[in-house]
Amino acid sequence: MKRSLLFVSCLWVVAAQLPAQGPDTSLATSGNPLRIAMLRWYQGSGNGSAVMLPAAASSMVFDGTDVWVGTSAGLVQMRPGDGRVLATYNIPGICQLAFDGLNLWSVDCDTGMLSKIRASTGTVVGKFAIGTQLVGLAYDGAYIWVSNQSAQGTVTKVRAADGAPMGTFPVGSEPSTIAFDGQNIWVVNRASSSVSKLRASDGALLGTFPTGNNPQGIAFDGQNMWVTNIIPPTGVTKIQVSDGSSLGFFALPGNPFAVVFDGQSIWIGGSRTFKLDPSSAAILASFEPTGVMVFDGASIWVGNQPSNSLSRL
């Protein structure tokens, strides 16, 4: 993959202070696809290898300072430098998390409710009835996108400032995880074994592209989308964002489901955690811990399944 050292190093420059209110929209307009790929909706980073949780991790997100872990028992705030649990908030049933530069957004697996949580205090500042089977979340710099598996598969565009729905758009069957490439929203359709590409500005469907069987996770590496699948043949599909063409299917053992990008490598969670070269998809390393993952700017954290703990790789 073609990237200059200067381009990568600009990720770590601390920009102007975040505004006191409202999400950080600078990333979407920065023209830096690598920042977008790394979900940099924050302005800086810090750097305990094992952390105990009240329940198994279902989703994780990094806010530039702390790692937030959604579990069935509550929302956990963890300091990645030393793995210290700073707080546990009574917000149970979280199955997906996203961060908008100021607030966390969560999907409740039990109620299907979309919640907005102030990251500075862990306080729920809004609840929004968007659908009945909400699954995936992504932030595009101004709006939260939520997938809904009920009835026909759809995604809803929600204004991050106040939670107002701005439109609901059809995609494939059983939509789940979502990624943003700087201009477009990509939605994984589990039952359709495909991904849908929608223009973020107006929700227009730009294309639907095949993946492996029963796709699960999706991540953007600055140029391409990586989509995991858990039904044999198991592995990951690399998709070019410009036209949706497949750049290859790469077989992996086990049940690959989670995928994240750390600025240099692709990480896949399944029966084991695999570190891949994004250019060739060659396996660079594999590790025993596996589960949902997040990158904190320095390390990969893995939510060990089925144990109630996190490991840092």
Backbone torsions as a table, in degrees:
resi	resn	phi	psi	omega
1	MET	NA	135.4	-174.3
2	LYS	-88.5	111.1	174.5
3	ARG	-144.2	139.6	176.6
4	SER	-88.9	155.9	177.5
5	LEU	-62.4	-37.4	179.2
6	LEU	-60.8	-41.0	-178.3
7	PHE	-63.8	-43.6	-179.3
8	VAL	-69.0	-41.5	-174.8
9	SER	-65.1	-23.8	-178.0
10	CYS	-68.4	-11.8	177.9
11	LEU	-63.5	-29.3	-169.7
12	TRP	-99.8	5.6	175.2
13	VAL	-76.7	127.8	-179.7
14	VAL	-80.1	121.1	-179.2
15	ALA	-85.4	-169.9	179.8
16	ALA	-61.0	156.0	-178.0
17	GLN	-58.9	142.3	177.9
18	LEU	-58.4	146.7	176.1
19	PRO	-65.9	155.4	-176.7
20	ALA	-66.1	-31.7	-178.8
21	GLN	-136.6	152.0	177.6
22	GLY	88.5	153.0	-179.2
23	PRO	-70.6	161.7	177.6
24	ASP	-81.0	112.5	179.8
25	THR	-100.3	0.6	-174.4
26	SER	-65.8	-31.7	-177.3
27	LEU	-62.3	-43.3	-175.9
28	ALA	-64.9	-26.6	-177.6
29	THR	-105.3	5.2	-175.9
30	SER	-76.9	-19.3	-177.0
31	GLY	71.9	16.4	-177.6
32	ASN	-108.8	96.6	-176.1
33	PRO	-65.6	-26.7	-179.8
34	LEU	-70.7	-37.6	174.2
35	ARG	-60.8	-43.2	179.1
36	ILE	-63.1	-42.7	-179.7
37	ALA	-61.4	-32.8	-179.1
38	MET	-89.9	9.0	177.4
39	LEU	57.0	42.4	-176.7
40	ARG	-81.9	68.1	175.5
41	TRP	-90.4	40.4	-179.0
42	TYR	-152.3	174.8	-171.2
43	GLN	-108.7	-9.2	-179.4
44	GLY	-163.2	-171.7	-175.4
45	SER	-153.1	155.4	167.9
46	GLY	-116.0	-179.8	173.0
47	ASN	-112.7	NA	NA
48	GLY	NA	48.3	-175.2
49	SER	-71.0	-17.9	179.7
50	ALA	-129.3	128.6	-176.4
51	VAL	-128.7	128.2	178.7
52	MET	-85.4	142.8	-178.7
53	LEU	-122.6	160.5	177.6
54	PRO	-72.0	-20.0	178.1
55	ALA	-160.3	170.8	-178.2
56	ALA	-62.8	143.1	178.6
57	ALA	-70.3	131.2	176.9
58	SER	-107.6	-23.3	179.1
59	SER	-162.6	150.6	177.5
60	MET	-139.9	151.4	176.2
61	VAL	-149.0	150.7	179.0
62	PHE	-111.1	134.1	-176.2
63	ASP	-105.7	11.5	-177.9
64	GLY	99.4	-19.0	177.4
65	THR	-128.3	-49.9	-175.2
66	ASP	-122.7	156.4	171.5
67	VAL	-95.5	133.4	177.9
68	TRP	-111.1	133.8	-174.8
69	VAL	-123.0	121.2	175.2
70	GLY	-88.3	133.0	176.9
71	THR	-136.9	170.4	176.6
72	SER	-69.4	-18.5	-176.7
73	ALA	-99.6	-10.9	-179.7
74	GLY	155.4	175.7	-179.9
75	LEU	-99.6	124.1	-175.5
76	VAL	-107.3	132.1	174.6
77	GLN	-105.8	121.2	-174.3
78	MET	-126.5	135.1	177.4
79	ARG	-85.9	116.6	-172.6
80	PRO	-70.8	-23.2	-178.6
81	GLY	-58.1	-41.4	-178.7
82	ASP	-128.5	4.0	178.2
83	GLY	75.2	13.1	-178.0
84	ARG	-75.6	132.1	173.3
85	VAL	-77.9	116.9	-176.6
86	LEU	-85.5	-33.2	-178.4
87	ALA	-166.3	154.8	170.5
88	THR	-128.0	123.9	-175.5
89	TYR	-104.8	142.6	-176.9
90	ASN	-77.8	69.2	177.2
91	ILE	-128.6	82.1	-173.5
92	PRO	-80.8	170.7	171.6
93	GLY	76.3	15.8	-176.9
94	ILE	-74.2	126.6	176.3
95	CYS	-117.8	-5.2	176.7
96	GLN	-157.0	144.2	179.9
97	LEU	-133.5	150.5	170.7
98	ALA	-145.6	162.2	-178.8
99	PHE	-130.4	136.7	-176.6
100	ASP	-111.9	13.5	-178.6
101	GLY	100.6	-17.9	179.0
102	LEU	-140.2	-38.0	-175.0
103	ASN	-122.6	152.4	168.4
104	LEU	-91.7	148.4	173.5
105	TRP	-122.9	135.0	-177.4
106	SER	-132.8	151.4	171.7
107	VAL	-109.0	128.8	177.8
108	ASP	-88.1	117.6	-178.1
109	CYS	-63.9	-28.8	-174.4
110	ASP	-84.1	-41.4	-174.3
111	THR	-103.5	-17.2	-175.6
112	GLY	75.0	13.7	-177.4
113	MET	-85.2	140.9	172.5
114	LEU	-94.0	127.2	-178.1
115	SER	-121.3	146.8	175.9
116	LYS	-112.1	125.8	-172.0
117	ILE	-125.1	125.7	178.2
118	ARG	-69.5	118.5	-175.8
119	ALA	-66.3	-29.3	-177.5
120	SER	-69.9	-23.6	-176.0
121	THR	-128.7	-13.1	-175.2
122	GLY	73.1	16.9	-177.7
123	THR	-91.0	134.4	174.3
124	VAL	-74.1	119.6	-176.9
125	VAL	-109.1	-0.1	177.1
126	GLY	-172.8	144.3	173.2
127	LYS	-130.3	137.7	-171.6
128	PHE	-135.8	126.1	178.5
129	ALA	-86.6	94.6	-175.2
130	ILE	-98.3	-34.0	-178.7
131	GLY	-164.6	-168.9	-177.3
132	THR	-112.8	-19.6	179.2
133	GLN	-135.1	63.1	-179.0
134	LEU	-71.6	141.7	-176.0
135	VAL	-131.2	-62.0	-173.1
136	GLY	-102.7	157.2	178.9
137	LEU	-138.9	145.0	170.4
138	ALA	-154.8	153.0	179.2
139	TYR	-115.6	137.9	-176.8
140	ASP	-114.2	12.3	-179.3
141	GLY	106.0	-19.2	177.0
142	ALA	-145.6	-26.8	-173.8
143	TYR	-128.9	149.0	171.2
144	ILE	-95.9	134.4	176.5
145	TRP	-109.7	131.6	-174.2
146	VAL	-127.2	128.7	176.7
147	SER	-90.8	147.5	-176.0
148	ASN	-132.4	117.2	-176.6
149	GLN	-86.0	-10.2	-176.2
150	SER	-71.2	150.0	178.9
151	ALA	49.7	-131.1	175.3
152	GLN	-75.6	143.1	-178.8
153	GLY	-66.9	130.0	179.7
154	THR	-141.7	164.9	166.4
155	VAL	-126.9	145.4	179.7
156	THR	-116.3	136.4	177.7
157	LYS	-97.1	122.2	-174.3
158	VAL	-120.3	130.3	178.1
159	ARG	-70.6	122.2	-175.1
160	ALA	-66.5	-28.2	-177.2
161	ALA	-62.4	-38.4	-174.9
162	ASP	-140.1	4.6	178.0
163	GLY	77.2	10.7	-179.2
164	ALA	-74.1	130.8	176.1
165	PRO	-70.7	134.1	-176.8
166	MET	-109.6	-2.7	179.1
167	GLY	155.4	151.0	176.1
168	THR	-124.0	134.1	-169.1
169	PHE	-130.3	136.5	-179.9
170	PRO	-73.0	143.3	174.4
171	VAL	-133.4	-143.7	-179.7
172	GLY	-89.1	-168.4	-177.3
173	SER	-83.1	132.3	-178.9
174	GLU	55.1	61.3	177.0
175	PRO	-65.2	146.7	-177.9
176	SER	-136.5	-102.5	-173.7
177	THR	-72.6	156.5	-173.5
178	ILE	-135.7	145.8	173.5
179	ALA	-137.1	158.7	-178.9
180	PHE	-122.5	135.1	-177.8
181	ASP	-108.1	10.5	-178.4
182	GLY	105.5	-24.8	177.8
183	GLN	-134.8	-28.9	-172.9
184	ASN	-127.9	154.6	175.7
185	ILE	-101.2	133.5	178.4
186	TRP	-115.4	128.0	-175.3
187	VAL	-121.0	127.5	176.2
188	VAL	-80.5	127.9	177.8
189	ASN	-108.2	102.2	-172.8
190	ARG	-62.6	-53.1	-174.9
191	ALA	-72.0	-23.4	-179.9
192	SER	-89.5	-8.6	-175.3
193	SER	50.4	54.5	-176.7
194	SER	-155.5	172.2	169.5
195	VAL	-126.2	142.6	176.4
196	SER	-106.6	138.6	178.5
197	LYS	-110.9	120.2	-179.7
198	LEU	-119.4	140.9	174.7
199	ARG	-71.3	124.3	-174.1
200	ALA	-65.2	-29.7	-175.4
201	SER	-67.3	-34.5	-176.3
202	ASP	-137.6	1.6	177.5
203	GLY	78.1	7.3	-179.4
204	ALA	-64.4	134.9	178.3
205	LEU	-76.2	120.0	-177.9
206	LEU	-98.8	-14.7	179.6
207	GLY	165.7	157.7	173.6
208	THR	-128.7	130.4	-169.1
209	PHE	-128.8	140.8	-176.5
210	PRO	-71.2	151.2	175.4
211	THR	-131.4	-168.1	171.2
212	GLY	-73.1	176.3	-177.8
213	ASN	-66.6	132.1	177.9
214	ASN	50.7	67.0	179.9
215	PRO	-64.3	150.3	-174.5
216	GLN	-124.8	-71.2	-175.9
217	GLY	-101.9	161.1	178.1
218	ILE	-145.1	141.1	176.7
219	ALA	-147.0	150.7	-179.1
220	PHE	-107.3	134.1	-178.4
221	ASP	-107.4	13.1	-177.6
222	GLY	100.4	-19.8	178.3
223	GLN	-136.3	-33.3	-172.6
224	ASN	-134.1	157.7	171.2
225	MET	-96.8	142.5	175.9
226	TRP	-118.2	125.0	-174.9
227	VAL	-124.8	122.4	179.2
228	THR	-88.0	158.1	173.1
229	ASN	-144.8	148.7	-170.8
230	ILE	-111.8	-7.3	177.7
231	ILE	-98.9	132.3	-175.8
232	PRO	-54.1	142.5	-1.8
233	PRO	-74.5	125.3	-174.9
234	THR	-81.7	150.0	178.9
235	GLY	163.9	-149.2	-177.5
236	VAL	-140.4	140.0	178.0
237	THR	-107.1	134.3	178.0
238	LYS	-103.1	122.3	-173.5
239	ILE	-121.7	129.5	178.0
240	GLN	-75.3	124.8	-173.4
241	VAL	-71.2	-25.1	-175.8
242	SER	-64.6	-37.7	-176.5
243	ASP	-136.8	2.3	177.9
244	GLY	77.5	6.5	-179.2
245	SER	-73.1	145.6	178.9
246	SER	-78.4	131.2	176.3
247	LEU	-100.3	6.6	175.8
248	GLY	138.0	149.6	170.2
249	PHE	-108.6	132.5	-174.6
250	PHE	-122.7	115.1	-175.4
251	ALA	-70.3	138.8	174.8
252	LEU	-137.0	144.8	179.4
253	PRO	-73.4	165.1	176.1
254	GLY	78.5	-146.9	-175.5
255	ASN	-125.0	77.2	-177.7
256	PRO	-63.0	125.9	178.8
257	PHE	-133.1	-44.5	-177.7
258	ALA	-90.6	149.1	177.3
259	VAL	-152.1	134.0	174.7
260	VAL	-139.9	162.6	178.6
261	PHE	-122.0	134.2	-176.9
262	ASP	-108.7	12.5	-178.5
263	GLY	99.7	-19.6	179.2
264	GLN	-133.9	-34.5	-174.2
265	SER	-131.4	156.1	172.1
266	ILE	-96.5	133.8	178.2
267	TRP	-115.4	130.7	-177.8
268	ILE	-120.6	129.7	176.5
269	GLY	-105.4	129.4	177.3
270	GLY	-155.6	-125.1	173.9
271	SER	-66.8	-27.9	170.1
272	ARG	-137.2	172.2	173.5
273	THR	-99.6	125.5	-177.4
274	PHE	-112.9	139.6	173.5
275	LYS	-106.2	122.3	-174.8
276	LEU	-115.9	148.6	169.5
277	ASP	-76.5	120.8	-177.0
278	PRO	-66.9	-19.2	179.0
279	SER	-78.0	-44.9	-174.3
280	SER	-111.5	-12.8	-173.5
281	ALA	65.5	16.1	175.7
282	ALA	-67.3	141.8	177.7
283	ILE	-74.8	118.6	-180.0
284	LEU	-90.7	-29.7	-179.8
285	ALA	-167.4	161.0	173.6
286	SER	-140.1	152.3	-173.1
287	PHE	-137.6	154.7	-177.4
288	GLU	-72.9	-43.9	-179.5
289	PRO	-61.2	143.0	177.4
290	THR	-149.3	151.6	-178.8
291	GLY	153.8	-163.6	175.1
292	VAL	-63.8	153.1	-172.9
293	MET	-135.1	160.0	172.5
294	VAL	-151.3	150.0	175.9
295	PHE	-105.9	129.3	-175.1
296	ASP	-101.9	14.5	-177.5
297	GLY	96.2	-15.4	178.7
298	ALA	-136.9	-36.2	-174.0
299	SER	-137.7	160.5	171.6
300	ILE	-95.1	130.0	172.9
301	TRP	-106.5	136.7	-177.2
302	VAL	-121.1	129.7	174.6
303	GLY	-83.7	99.2	-174.1
304	ASN	-59.2	128.1	176.7
305	GLN	-115.9	134.5	7.2
306	PRO	-95.3	8.3	-177.1
307	SER	-73.3	156.9	-178.5
308	ASN	-90.9	69.0	-176.9
309	SER	-156.0	167.0	174.7
310	LEU	-119.4	148.1	171.9
311	SER	-125.6	145.4	175.4
312	ARG	-103.8	129.7	179.6
313	LEU	-99.7	NA	NA
